């Protein structure tokens, strides 16, 4: 299974690392942005820390780094001023679109090398997966 995963990611890894270097982002910051993009509403720093299984101080530092880069917006919760709510900026949305596009190009290149039977089998397997993931 690990070999398959490596084959799938091989085409997109280089582009992903290049994008991360250009944006000066860590993998933790990238994961945080992906979580924020999946959320239907702004999240608290505590919720993000729990989602990523990280300490609250580490999550807060990660958010601070994204805030400095203009990738997130932070505001006080309207019901509890102690709680900070965080959401992605348009720049974050553009960056994640670029990252996801690089990954998809890598997957497309990998899938192009599959035989027609392998491609059909893959499509059948993927059709069994849920269409969307809700938070």
N, CA, C and O of each residue as an XYZ file, in Angstrom:
540
protein
N       0.815     -1.188      0.000
C       0.000      0.000      0.000
C       0.868      1.267      0.000
O       0.568      2.238     -0.695
N       1.936      1.239      0.782
C       2.825      2.396      0.834
C       3.487      2.646     -0.518
O       3.673      3.795     -0.919
N       3.838      1.577     -1.216
C       4.434      1.737     -2.548
C       3.447      2.405     -3.513
O       3.827      3.272     -4.301
N       2.184      1.992     -3.442
C       1.160      2.600     -4.288
C       1.039      4.090     -3.975
O       0.996      4.915     -4.888
N       0.983      4.431     -2.705
C       0.881      5.831     -2.295
C       2.068      6.638     -2.810
O       1.897      7.763     -3.281
N       3.260      6.075     -2.724
C       4.455      6.768     -3.233
C       4.373      6.986     -4.742
O       4.755      8.044     -5.242
N       3.876      5.983     -5.464
C       3.727      6.130     -6.912
C       2.738      7.240     -7.250
O       2.976      8.042     -8.152
N       1.641      7.276     -6.525
C       0.615      8.281     -6.790
C       1.147      9.684     -6.527
O       0.893     10.602     -7.306
N       1.880      9.852     -5.436
C       2.364     11.173     -5.052
C       3.620     11.618     -5.790
O       3.953     12.803     -5.782
N       4.315     10.691     -6.423
C       5.601     11.018     -7.034
C       5.531     12.199     -7.990
O       6.431     13.038     -7.992
N       4.498     12.282     -8.790
C       4.416     13.357     -9.766
C       4.102     14.719     -9.182
O       4.497     15.739     -9.746
N       3.394     14.752     -8.059
C       2.967     16.040     -7.520
C       3.841     16.545     -6.378
O       3.746     17.716     -6.010
N       4.676     15.707     -5.819
C       5.466     16.097     -4.653
C       6.408     17.251     -4.951
O       6.490     18.205     -4.178
N       7.115     17.168     -6.064
C       8.069     18.214     -6.425
C       7.378     19.573     -6.543
O       7.849     20.575     -6.006
N       6.250     19.583     -7.258
C       5.503     20.827     -7.432
C       4.943     21.335     -6.111
O       4.934     22.539     -5.859
N       4.481     20.427     -5.276
C       3.958     20.815     -3.968
C       5.047     21.464     -3.126
O       4.824     22.518     -2.531
N       6.211     20.854     -3.071
C       7.315     21.424     -2.272
C       7.759     22.779     -2.827
O       8.118     23.675     -2.063
N       7.736     22.931     -4.151
C       8.093     24.210     -4.757
C       7.094     25.291     -4.347
O       7.486     26.407     -4.006
N       5.812     24.959     -4.381
C       4.786     25.914     -3.972
C       4.922     26.298     -2.500
O       4.774     27.465     -2.138
N       5.204     25.306     -1.655
C       5.381     25.587     -0.226
C       6.584     26.493      0.014
O       6.539     27.386      0.861
N       7.653     26.260     -0.731
C       8.842     27.103     -0.596
C       8.546     28.525     -1.063
O       8.952     29.488     -0.414
N       7.843     28.660     -2.181
C       7.472     29.986     -2.680
C       6.623     30.747     -1.664
O       6.816     31.945     -1.458
N       5.693     30.053     -1.038
C       4.787     30.686     -0.080
C       5.396     30.772      1.312
O       4.825     31.397      2.207
N       6.558     30.144      1.497
C       7.229     30.091      2.799
C       6.303     29.493      3.857
O       6.115     30.060      4.933
N       5.722     28.319      3.521
C       4.798     27.626      4.409
C       5.359     26.296      4.863
O       6.078     25.621      4.126
N       5.021     25.930      6.090
C       5.354     24.599      6.600
C       4.200     23.654      6.258
O       3.117     24.100      5.878
N       4.433     22.375      6.391
C       3.369     21.399      6.160
C       2.244     21.605      7.169
O       1.074     21.428      6.830
N       2.577     21.972      8.394
C       1.552     22.226      9.413
C       0.669     23.398      8.995
O      -0.551     23.343      9.151
N       1.273     24.453      8.467
C       0.489     25.596      8.009
C      -0.400     25.207      6.830
O      -1.541     25.658      6.731
N       0.128     24.369      5.938
C      -0.666     23.905      4.804
C      -1.865     23.087      5.287
O      -2.981     23.262      4.797
N      -1.630     22.200      6.244
C      -2.730     21.409      6.796
C      -3.777     22.321      7.433
O      -4.978     22.109      7.266
N      -3.318     23.331      8.161
C      -4.233     24.273      8.803
C      -5.083     24.986      7.754
O      -6.293     25.128      7.931
N      -4.465     25.432      6.670
C      -5.216     26.093      5.611
C      -6.244     25.160      4.977
O      -7.366     25.576      4.686
N      -5.867     23.909      4.765
C      -6.819     22.958      4.200
C      -8.014     22.769      5.131
O      -9.155     22.722      4.673
N      -7.763     22.662      6.412
C      -8.857     22.517      7.380
C      -9.765     23.740      7.317
O     -10.989     23.610      7.282
N      -9.162     24.928      7.303
C      -9.962     26.154      7.233
C     -10.795     26.211      5.961
O     -11.933     26.680      5.988
N     -10.250     25.743      4.858
C     -10.966     25.768      3.588
C     -12.158     24.799      3.602
O     -13.173     25.047      2.950
N     -12.029     23.705      4.342
C     -13.097     22.714      4.409
C     -14.242     23.148      5.324
O     -15.368     22.671      5.186
N     -13.952     24.043      6.246
C     -14.967     24.486      7.200
C     -15.973     25.409      6.521
O     -15.607     26.245      5.694
N     -17.222     25.250      6.873
C     -18.260     26.092      6.300
C     -18.325     27.455      6.975
O     -18.883     28.401      6.418
N     -17.756     27.558      8.174
C     -17.749     28.827      8.898
C     -16.391     29.003      9.552
O     -15.577     28.080      9.580
N     -16.156     30.193     10.075
C     -14.891     30.438     10.764
C     -14.761     29.476     11.950
O     -15.761     29.080     12.549
N     -13.543     29.112     12.276
C     -13.273     28.188     13.378
C     -12.528     28.898     14.477
O     -11.855     29.903     14.249
N     -12.656     28.362     15.676
C     -11.854     28.883     16.780
C     -10.482     28.221     16.727
O     -10.319     27.145     16.152
N      -9.514     28.871     17.327
C      -8.166     28.307     17.371
C      -8.207     26.964     18.106
O      -7.505     26.026     17.730
N      -9.026     26.876     19.145
C      -9.156     25.626     19.905
C      -9.703     24.504     19.019
O      -9.206     23.379     19.068
N     -10.720     24.804     18.215
C     -11.274     23.793     17.306
C     -10.234     23.319     16.305
O     -10.145     22.127     16.010
N      -9.449     24.249     15.785
C      -8.402     23.887     14.831
C      -7.331     23.026     15.488
O      -6.851     22.061     14.894
N      -6.959     23.380     16.714
C      -5.965     22.587     17.450
C      -6.464     21.158     17.634
O      -5.711     20.204     17.440
N      -7.723     21.014     18.005
C      -8.291     19.677     18.201
C      -8.342     18.907     16.889
O      -8.023     17.718     16.851
N      -8.738     19.573     15.822
C      -8.835     18.920     14.509
C      -7.478     18.381     14.048
O      -7.402     17.315     13.437
N      -6.418     19.120     14.343
C      -5.076     18.731     13.909
C      -4.285     18.003     14.998
O      -3.105     17.704     14.814
N      -4.930     17.721     16.126
C      -4.274     17.028     17.251
C      -2.983     17.728     17.664
O      -1.936     17.098     17.808
N      -3.079     19.037     17.850
C      -1.917     19.804     18.269
C      -2.281     20.623     19.502
O      -3.457     20.822     19.807
N      -1.272     21.087     20.195
C      -1.512     21.891     21.387
C      -2.094     23.248     20.986
O      -1.893     23.717     19.866
N      -2.805     23.856     21.905
C      -3.372     25.175     21.649
C      -2.279     26.211     21.372
O      -2.434     27.013     20.451
N      -1.164     26.223     22.145
C      -0.099     27.188     21.830
C       0.501     26.973     20.435
O       0.807     27.939     19.737
N       0.667     25.715     20.032
C       1.215     25.436     18.703
C       0.240     25.883     17.621
O       0.653     26.462     16.616
N      -1.042     25.621     17.817
C      -2.048     26.063     16.849
C      -2.063     27.582     16.756
O      -2.182     28.142     15.666
N      -1.943     28.239     17.884
C      -1.937     29.698     17.906
C      -0.727     30.258     17.154
O      -0.855     31.233     16.412
N       0.447     29.646     17.342
C       1.653     30.074     16.612
C       1.488     29.838     15.117
O       1.911     30.660     14.303
N       0.877     28.722     14.759
C       0.648     28.418     13.348
C      -0.274     29.465     12.727
O      -0.014     29.957     11.629
N      -1.335     29.796     13.425
C      -2.264     30.830     12.950
C      -1.549     32.171     12.843
O      -1.751     32.898     11.870
N      -0.712     32.513     13.830
C       0.028     33.781     13.787
C       0.889     33.870     12.523
O       0.948     34.917     11.878
N       1.554     32.767     12.175
C       2.382     32.751     10.962
C       1.544     32.955      9.712
O       1.959     33.659      8.792
N       0.363     32.341      9.673
C      -0.530     32.505      8.521
C      -1.108     33.916      8.472
O      -1.318     34.478      7.397
N      -1.359     34.472      9.638
C      -1.866     35.846      9.726
C      -0.836     36.839      9.183
O      -1.186     37.773      8.461
N       0.437     36.631      9.538
C       1.512     37.500      9.054
C       1.657     37.440      7.542
O       2.070     38.417      6.917
N       1.322     36.308      6.955
C       1.432     36.141      5.505
C       0.159     36.571      4.779
O       0.082     36.493      3.553
N      -0.829     37.019      5.531
C      -2.081     37.470      4.925
C      -2.966     36.341      4.438
O      -3.800     36.545      3.556
N      -2.797     35.148      5.003
C      -3.554     33.988      4.551
C      -4.766     33.678      5.412
O      -5.629     32.899      5.008
N      -4.844     34.278      6.593
C      -6.021     34.110      7.448
C      -6.420     35.460      8.027
O      -5.626     36.397      8.112
N      -7.681     35.515      8.416
C      -8.207     36.663      9.141
C      -8.645     36.153     10.505
O      -9.159     35.041     10.629
N      -8.435     36.976     11.527
C      -8.792     36.570     12.886
C      -9.650     37.675     13.499
O      -9.362     38.864     13.354
N     -10.695     37.257     14.175
C     -11.555     38.231     14.857
C     -12.073     37.626     16.157
O     -12.001     36.416     16.367
N     -12.593     38.483     17.020
C     -13.195     38.016     18.263
C     -14.552     37.400     17.961
O     -15.275     37.859     17.077
N     -14.885     36.360     18.703
C     -16.200     35.742     18.609
C     -17.233     36.747     19.103
O     -17.008     37.428     20.103
N     -18.357     36.843     18.412
C     -19.363     37.830     18.787
C     -20.049     37.516     20.111
O     -20.627     38.408     20.732
N     -19.994     36.257     20.551
C     -20.641     35.872     21.805
C     -19.664     35.751     22.973
O     -20.069     35.852     24.131
N     -18.391     35.536     22.681
C     -17.381     35.369     23.734
C     -16.082     36.002     23.255
O     -15.382     35.434     22.416
N     -15.765     37.160     23.782
C     -14.600     37.912     23.314
C     -13.281     37.207     23.591
O     -12.257     37.575     23.016
N     -13.284     36.208     24.455
C     -12.050     35.452     24.733
C     -11.720     34.503     23.586
O     -10.568     34.105     23.417
N     -12.722     34.146     22.806
C     -12.548     33.191     21.708
C     -12.201     33.952     20.428
O     -12.844     34.942     20.079
N     -11.187     33.473     19.752
C     -10.779     34.052     18.468
C     -11.257     33.142     17.344
O     -11.044     31.930     17.381
N     -11.900     33.733     16.352
C     -12.378     33.014     15.174
C     -11.429     33.292     14.012
O     -10.942     34.410     13.842
N     -11.179     32.259     13.220
C     -10.208     32.353     12.131
C     -10.863     31.859     10.844
O     -11.613     30.884     10.844
N     -10.563     32.553      9.754
C     -11.055     32.142      8.441
C     -10.022     32.444      7.371
O      -9.169     33.310      7.565
N     -10.084     31.746      6.245
C      -9.114     31.965      5.153
C      -9.400     33.258      4.394
O     -10.549     33.685      4.284
N      -8.356     33.863      3.880
C      -8.485     35.046      3.032
C      -8.561     34.589      1.570
O      -8.316     33.420      1.274
N      -8.896     35.496      0.666
C      -8.861     35.141     -0.763
C      -7.470     34.657     -1.205
O      -7.366     33.795     -2.076
N      -6.409     35.206     -0.611
C      -5.051     34.748     -0.955
C      -4.858     33.287     -0.548
O      -4.199     32.529     -1.259
N      -5.421     32.896      0.574
C      -5.330     31.497      1.008
C      -6.093     30.599      0.051
O      -5.633     29.515     -0.306
N      -7.252     31.060     -0.354
C      -8.056     30.254     -1.294
C      -7.296     30.052     -2.613
O      -7.308     28.956     -3.175
N      -6.643     31.099     -3.099
C      -5.865     30.991     -4.335
C      -4.687     30.026     -4.146
O      -4.415     29.199     -5.017
N      -3.999     30.132     -3.020
C      -2.860     29.257     -2.752
C      -3.297     27.796     -2.682
O      -2.660     26.930     -3.282
N      -4.368     27.517     -1.960
C      -4.849     26.136     -1.845
C      -5.308     25.624     -3.209
O      -5.106     24.452     -3.528
N      -5.917     26.482     -4.008
C      -6.283     26.069     -5.372
C      -5.037     25.676     -6.170
O      -5.058     24.689     -6.905
N      -3.959     26.441     -6.027
C      -2.705     26.122     -6.730
C      -2.122     24.804     -6.229
O      -1.661     23.985     -7.024
N      -2.140     24.600     -4.919
C      -1.622     23.359     -4.328
C      -2.447     22.170     -4.812
O      -1.894     21.155     -5.237
N      -3.764     22.300     -4.745
C      -4.629     21.197     -5.175
C      -4.481     20.922     -6.669
O      -4.530     19.769     -7.096
N      -4.302     21.969     -7.458
C      -4.092     21.797     -8.898
C      -2.796     21.037     -9.164
O      -2.760     20.145    -10.011
N      -1.733     21.388     -8.443
C      -0.457     20.671     -8.604
C      -0.622     19.199     -8.243
O      -0.091     18.325     -8.929
N      -1.350     18.926     -7.180
C      -1.599     17.534     -6.796
C      -2.407     16.805     -7.862
O      -2.110     15.660     -8.203
N      -3.437     17.479     -8.389
C      -4.272     16.847     -9.414
C      -3.497     16.568    -10.693
O      -3.708     15.540    -11.336
N      -2.599     17.482    -11.066
C      -1.767     17.242    -12.250
C      -0.896     16.004    -12.042
O      -0.709     15.206    -12.961
N      -0.366     15.851    -10.830
C       0.428     14.670    -10.519
C      -0.398     13.399    -10.596
O       0.064     12.384    -11.119
N      -1.619     13.449    -10.077
C      -2.511     12.287    -10.148
C      -2.890     11.975    -11.591
O      -2.939     10.812    -11.991
N      -3.157     13.016    -12.364
C      -3.509     12.802    -13.774
C      -2.358     12.166    -14.537
O      -2.573     11.281    -15.364
N      -1.139     12.612    -14.264
C       0.032     12.024    -14.925
C       0.182     10.557    -14.537
O       0.499      9.709    -15.371
N      -0.051     10.273    -13.261
C       0.039      8.886    -12.786
C      -1.043      8.041    -13.448
O      -0.764      6.940    -13.922
N      -2.277      8.547    -13.484
C      -3.391      7.786    -14.058
C      -3.226      7.589    -15.562
O      -3.704      6.597    -16.112
N      -2.555      8.524    -16.230
C      -2.351      8.399    -17.674
C      -1.499      7.180    -18.018
O      -1.602      6.641    -19.119
N      -0.667      6.750    -17.088
C       0.190      5.587    -17.323
C      -0.517      4.257    -17.032
O       0.044      3.188    -17.271
N      -1.749      4.329    -16.515
C      -2.488      3.094    -16.235
C      -3.054      2.509    -17.521
O      -3.344      3.232    -18.474
N      -3.205      1.206    -17.532
C      -3.857      0.558    -18.671
C      -5.355      0.873    -18.612
O      -5.857      1.277    -17.563
N      -6.065      0.694    -19.713
C      -7.513      0.934    -19.688
C      -8.241      0.107    -18.616
O      -9.177      0.602    -17.987
N      -7.825     -1.122    -18.409
C      -8.446     -1.969    -17.385
C      -8.153     -1.409    -15.994
O      -9.048     -1.344    -15.151
N      -6.910     -1.005    -15.752
C      -6.566     -0.427    -14.452
C      -7.339      0.873    -14.210
O      -7.826      1.118    -13.106
N      -7.443      1.685    -15.234
C      -8.166      2.952    -15.105
C      -9.643      2.697    -14.789
O     -10.221      3.372    -13.937
N     -10.236      1.752    -15.458
C     -11.637      1.406    -15.218
C     -11.836      0.879    -13.799
O     -12.804      1.231    -13.126
N     -10.916      0.040    -13.357
C     -10.985     -0.492    -11.992
C     -10.860      0.627    -10.967
O     -11.571      0.640     -9.962
N      -9.955      1.565    -11.225
C      -9.780      2.708    -10.324
C     -11.050      3.552    -10.265
O     -11.483      3.940     -9.180
N     -11.650      3.841    -11.415
C     -12.881      4.633    -11.448
C     -14.013      3.926    -10.711
O     -14.790      4.570    -10.007
N     -14.112      2.604    -10.869
C     -15.135      1.838    -10.141
C     -14.925      1.952     -8.634
O     -15.879      2.137     -7.879
N     -13.668      1.841     -8.204
C     -13.362      1.934     -6.767
C     -13.659      3.332     -6.241
O     -14.220      3.478     -5.155
N     -13.289      4.357     -6.999
C     -13.527      5.732     -6.560
C     -15.006      6.067     -6.503
O     -15.423      6.889     -5.687
N     -15.800      5.447     -7.352
C     -17.236      5.732     -7.349
C     -17.907      5.269     -6.060
O     -19.012      5.713     -5.750
N     -17.265      4.391     -5.312
C     -17.817      3.901     -4.050
C     -17.575      4.858     -2.883
O     -18.196      4.728     -1.828
N     -16.674      5.814     -3.079
C     -16.347      6.755     -2.008
C     -17.424      7.815     -1.868
O     -18.115      8.132     -2.837
N     -17.576      8.374     -0.653
C     -18.568      9.451     -0.479
C     -18.228     10.646     -1.362
O     -17.054     10.930     -1.601
N     -19.235     11.337     -1.840
C     -19.067     12.467     -2.763
C     -18.484     13.689     -2.067
O     -17.700     14.421     -2.671
N     -18.843     13.924     -0.823
C     -18.304     15.084     -0.110
C     -18.175     14.752      1.364
O     -18.830     13.855      1.896
N     -17.314     15.507      1.986
C     -17.059     15.323      3.416
C     -17.581     16.557      4.137
O     -17.186     17.678      3.819
N     -18.448     16.360      5.086
C     -19.040     17.489      5.803
C     -18.364     17.678      7.158
O     -17.924     16.719      7.793
N     -18.294     18.933      7.581
C     -17.732     19.281      8.895
C     -18.821     19.833      9.747
O     -18.580     20.194     10.899
